Amino acid sequence: MIASVNAEAISNISSAKLIGATDNRFEVASAFAQERGIKAYESYEAMLSDENIDAVVICTPSFLHAENAIMALEKGKHVVLEKPMALSVADADKIIETVERTGKVLTVISQNR
């Protein structure tokens, strides 16, 4: 559900374009992508390898936020991360360290519905 909210938000930003999506269930990513005319990636790693992607919006369960954010930052992507940033201060610190090391931008957002 939150991915649809983010896709809608991206469509309202003139300087942004939604390119693709992934999910741990490819059929879910495929259906989401087909509805929006974008690419479905077989895996998160495959999506992060796409040089056409500058930034990712992470809409995964909270326990995956730190791992997913760090992977994206290390692959040279800017990151929009749903709250909570991480489930522990130690994981949040790891994300911040990765931001500082890579020079990429991280923002943490909360959806108001």
Secondary structure, 3 states (H helix, E strand, C coil): CHHHHHHHHHHCCCCCCCCEEECCCHHHHHHHHHHHCCEEECCHHHHHCCCCCCEEEECCCHHHHHHHHHHHHHCCCEEEEECCCCCCHHHHHHHHHHHHHHCCCEEEECCCC
